[in-house]
């Protein structure tokens, strides 16, 4: 972009967003992008933290290496601009980016305003420009506090773990989540399954097979632990089964609230198998703008949110949409649902369509298949949240035989309400039952006794893990997906059929952190820290005092771990490097243990550890009769580098030979 004189400058984070906004503003405006953060903490000072600990943890910033040209271009725009609008994202991170832009671009001597909007639409942008404000330093200090604490923990623990046990990294939220995963795996391993039996009466009614489950005996709940128990029941049952009771109860099924970040990620995983990162990448594009009829349109509101609020403008539009398309009986209005997660910020709206004029039918031609799936979910969820509850009739038929009661249940929809739109997303196997009458008798069915075992707690899936993070109050909408991806990249977890398993390295990492940092690396402390960050953002706490409190607790823990944690790697071996003859070491990397030359950096030889196992010669040790004779290379004295043969059970068996012939 070339320099523009006397124009109004709008700075956003994303080039894609800048293209969309440029269409909404006239020739008096120039829209530029910072491409995210332009500054970060240096690696100077104590521990390379980039803060002055003695001066109330004052942060020390530098321009990021890849942002020099971006800053230079922005300064040129600022010089010629009549006013600068800082229009970064409407959250703490966005507020901090605006502050870094303010300081770096010299806006203290230039007219500027901080503007925020929850959707990239012309109406929202113009309204934001009319309601500019100063930078909210409480939000900035909250973000700075998070960054400083994460830097201190991340730098310190990562260096410690790399040196001691070969793990790649640790982090405040990351390690607390890893601890949850490891604890779940340990719970599964401790679990001892217990046998139990279920009995069903299976019969046909109007050519439809039905299954009634045994539930009670003489009015009391029945528990069948062993096969003998099930066999006794089968012996006591007579040939005739009679309908003894029919109960019907009308109930409401309420619509789900509009999406927030975590529920969007969970639903996309459940319905389409999308991981959290993919979901957020798609949502980001829908938010920043897609090309529709030669225009760029922001289709959804900001996708990093933990609030279920909806704007009055959207509610009014949805009212007309619902009543016109489905009838007045279907509109209910906004019900302000309760949220179960801890530390809800409620900073801005839920995720919703920017306009219901961008219908699913019309947008299908302009979106990829995956984009359409996410947009459809967001559209349907937001609209259905304002519809009336569904009315359903729960039915339970009791079929009795010699004091044993079998239940068969079903559900009949009386009024579909919000299900008119959202039924395709619901996991509901309940079906309406055929007509029964008390006194009906059946004698043509059969009994099926099924052996079962109690099940261990299920492993987390990515969506269930994110739900757990939300429930216990650790992480934020912007960090859910990043946390899971980091654990994968560090080889701390692996996914098999969507289930999350801790790796051996993940277990070791969690074990050592729990041993030395259990007062800080845990769910409770992490949730309390999130609450403290919220308090800072609201001006209720002094940011550097909270950082100081954390550091006072953390520093002695770190010093103790540095002194006492046993160093596992590198492990010296008796094997020699085939390239230079130096001893080989066992090191630990991203993909597990490997062999490396001790002569590094002069020698760069590495090999998978399994390739360095001593080569067997197919002869049982004649001394102990248990081990196998293997080929080795001497590492000591005059014979260093020479091949010899020894028992694989060394040092328990010290049999050695200079040649294979000598063994015989």
C-alpha positions, 0 to 999 in steps of 0.5 A, spaced: 500 500 500 502 506 498 502 512 503 496 516 503 495 523 506 490 526 510 486 520 511 483 516 516 487 510 518 484 504 521 488 498 523 486 491 524 490 485 526 488 480 519 489 482 512 483 478 510 479 483 515 482 489 512 479 487 505 472 486 508 472 493 512 475 497 506 469 495 502 464 498 508 468 505 508 469 510 503 475 513 500 476 518 506 479 511 510 485 507 509 485 500 512 491 497 514 493 490 518 498 489 523 498 481 522 497 480 529 502 482 535 508 486 533 511 486 540 513 481 545 517 480 551 525 480 550 529 474 553 533 479 557 533 479 565 532 474 570 531 467 567 530 470 560 523 472 562 523 479 559 521 483 565 525 487 571 523 483 577 526 488 581 521 494 578 514 491 579 515 486 574 516 491 568 515 488 562 521 489 556 518 489 549 521 488 542 519 489 535 518 482 533 523 479 528 518 478 522 514 485 524 520 490 522 517 491 515 510 491 518 511 497 523 515 501 518 509 501 513 504 502 519 508 508 521 508 511 514 501 511 514 500 514 521 504 520 519 500 522 513 493 520 517 488 525 520 486 520 525 488 513 527 482 508 529 485 502 533 480 496 531 483 490 533 479 484 536 474 485 542 478 481 547 484 482 552 489 480 546 486 485 542 486 490 547 494 489 548 495 489 541 492 496 540 496 498 546 503 496 543 501 499 536 499 506 540 506 505 543 510 503 537 507 508 532 507 514 537 500 515 537 501 519 544 502 525 539 496 523 534 489 523 534 487 516 536 481 512 538 480 505 540 474 502 537 471 495 538 466 491 534 463 484 535 461 483 527 465 485 521 459 488 518 458 496 515 453 497 521 457 495 526 464 498 523 460 505 523 457 504 530 464 503 532 467 509 529 462 513 532 463 510 539 471 510 540 474 510 546 481 510 550 485 504 551 482 500 557 489 499 561 486 494 566 485 489 560 492 490 557 495 489 564 491 483 565 493 480 558 500 482 560 500 479 567 498 472 563 503 473 558 509 474 564 506 468 568 506 464 562 513 466 560 516 465 567 513 458 568 514 456 560 521 458 560 523 455 567 519 449 567 521 448 559 529 449 561 528 444 567 524 439 563 529 439 557 535 438 561 532 433 566 528 428 563 528 430 555 521 433 555 520 439 550 516 444 554 511 445 560 506 451 561 501 453 566 494 451 562 498 446 558 501 442 564 494 442 568 490 439 562 496 434 561 495 432 569 487 431 568 489 426 562 494 422 566 489 422 572 484 419 568 488 414 565 491 412 572 483 411 574 482 407 568 488 402 569 486 402 577 478 400 575 476 393 576 470 391 572 464 387 575 460 382 572 452 384 572 447 381 567 441 384 564 434 380 562 430 383 556 423 380 554 423 381 546 417 380 542 413 383 536 407 388 536 405 390 529 411 387 525 415 391 530 421 388 534 420 391 541 425 390 547 422 390 555 428 391 560 427 387 567 427 393 572 424 390 578 421 384 582 415 385 587 416 392 586 423 393 588 429 394 584 433 388 582 440 387 581 443 381 577 450 380 579 452 373 576 449 368 571 446 364 576 442 370 578 439 370 571 438 363 570 434 363 577 429 369 574 429 365 567 426 359 571 421 363 575 418 366 569 411 363 566 409 363 559 404 369 559 407 377 559 401 382 561 401 389 561 400 391 568 401 399 567 402 405 562 404 411 565 405 418 560 408 424 562 408 431 558 415 434 559 418 440 555 425 440 551 428 446 552 432 449 546 440 450 547 443 457 548 447 460 542 454 457 541 460 460 545 467 458 543 467 451 547 460 449 545 462 450 537 468 446 538 464 440 541 459 440 537 463 440 530 467 435 533 461 430 535 457 432 528 463 432 523 469 430 527 473 436 526 478 438 531 478 444 535 483 448 531 480 446 524 473 449 527 476 455 529 480 456 522 473 456 519 470 460 524 475 465 523 474 466 516 467 466 516 468 472 521 473 476 517 469 475 511 467 471 505 466 473 497 459 473 496 456 476 489 463 480 488 462 483 495 466 481 502 461 479 507 463 477 515 458 472 516 458 471 523 460 474 530 466 474 533 468 467 535 472 467 541 467 468 546 464 465 553 458 469 553 451 467 550 448 474 550 444 476 543 444 483 541 437 486 541 438 487 533 439 480 532 433 478 537 428 482 533 430 480 526 430 473 528 423 474 531 421 476 524 424 470 521 421 465 525 414 468 525 414 468 517 417 462 516 414 457 521 409 461 524 408 465 531 407 459 535 414 458 534 417 464 537 419 464 544 424 470 545 431 470 549 431 466 555 438 468 558 440 461 560 444 460 566 452 458 564 455 452 568 462 454 567 467 457 572 470 464 570 465 466 565 467 473 562 461 475 558 465 480 554 461 480 548 455 476 544 455 469 543 457 466 536 451 468 531 450 470 524 451 477 522 444 477 518 439 472 517 438 475 510 444 471 509 440 464 509 443 457 508 440 456 501 443 462 499 450 462 502 451 454 500 453 457 493 459 461 496 462 456 501 466 450 501 463 444 504 466 444 511 465 452 511 457 451 510 457 445 515 460 450 521 455 456 518 449 452 518 450 449 525 451 457 528 445 459 524 441 454 526 443 454 533 442 461 534 435 461 531 433 455 534 435 458 541 429 463 540 424 458 539 419 455 543 421 449 547 418 442 544 413 438 548 414 431 548 410 425 551 414 420 555 411 413 555 413 407 560 409 401 559 410 396 564 410 388 562 409 383 568 410 376 569 410 372 576 412 379 580 417 381 575 416 388 572 419 389 565 419 396 562 419 399 555 420 406 554 418 411 548 417 418 547 412 422 542 413 429 540 406 433 541 409 440 539 416 440 535 418 447 537 425 449 536 426 441 534 423 444 527 430 447 526 435 443 530 432 436 530 438 434 525 443 435 530 440 432 536 442 425 539 436 422 540 434 415 540 427 415 543 421 413 538 414 413 539 411 406 542 405 403 538 399 403 542 398 399 548 392 397 553 393 395 560 391 387 560 394 386 553 398 379 554 403 376 550 406 369 549 410 369 543 416 373 545 423 370 548 428 372 554 435 374 552 440 374 558 446 378 557 452 378 561 455 385 562 461 388 566 461 395 569 465 400 565 471 404 567 471 412 566 471 414 558 478 417 556 477 424 554 476 426 547 478 433 544 471 435 545 470 432 552 476 435 554 475 442 552 468 441 556 472 439 562 476 445 561 470 450 561 467 447 567 473 447 571 475 454 569 482 453 566 484 456 559 480 461 555 476 461 549 482 463 545 486 457 548 482 451 548 484 449 541 491 451 542 492 447 548 490 441 545 494 442 539 501 443 544 500 437 547 500 433 541 506 437 538 510 435 544 508 428 544 505 428 551 498 425 548 496 421 542 489 420 539 486 413 537 479 413 535 478 420 538 480 418 545 486 421 548 491 417 551 498 420 555 504 418 552 510 415 556 513 422 556 507 425 557 506 421 564 513 422 566 512 430 565 506 430 569 509 425 574 515 430 575 511 436 575 506 433 580 512 431 584 516 438 585 510 443 583 504 440 585 501 446 588 502 450 582 500 445 576 493 443 578 486 445 576 484 449 582 490 453 582 490 454 574 482 456 575 484 461 581 489 464 577 484 465 571 479 469 576 485 473 578 486 475 571 479 477 570 479 481 577 485 485 574 481 486 567 476 489 571 480 494 575 479 490 582 487 487 583 493 491 582 497 486 576 504 487 579 502 485 586 498 478 583 504 477 579 509 478 585 505 473 589 505 468 584 513 469 583 514 468 591 510 461 591 514 459 584 521 461 585 523 456 591 519 450 588 523 452 582 530 452 586 528 445 589 527 442 583 533 444 580 537 442 585 533 435 587 530 433 580 534 427 577 537 428 570 535 422 566 538 424 559 543 423 556 544 416 558 551 414 556 552 407 553 558 402 551 556 403 544 561 406 539 559 411 534 560 408 527 563 414 524 568 417 529 568 412 534 566 416 540 561 413 545 554 413 543 549 417 548 541 415 549 537 422 548 530 423 548 527 427 543 520 429 540 519 422 537 522 418 543 529 416 545 534 415 540 542 414 539 546 420 538 554 421 538 557 424 544 562 428 540 556 433 538 557 438 535 563 435 531 560 429 529 552 429 528 551 422 527 544 419 530 540 413 529 533 410 532 535 407 538 532 400 536 538 400 530 543 400 536 541 394 539 547 389 540 547 384 534 546 377 536 549 371 533 544 365 534 548 362 540 546 361 547 551 363 552 555 356 554 557 359 561 550 361 563 545 357 558 540 363 559 543 369 555 545 370 547 552 371 545 552 378 541 557 382 538 559 388 541 565 393 540 570 395 546 570 402 548 576 402 553 584 401 553 588 398 547 582 394 544 578 400 544 574 400 537 575 392 536 569 387 535 568 382 541 563 377 543 559 377 550 553 374 553 547 379 553 546 378 560 552 382 562 554 384 567 550 378 571 554 374 566 561 376 564 562 371 558 566 374 553 570 371 547 574 374 541 571 370 536 565 366 534 570 360 533 572 361 540 565 360 543 565 353 540 
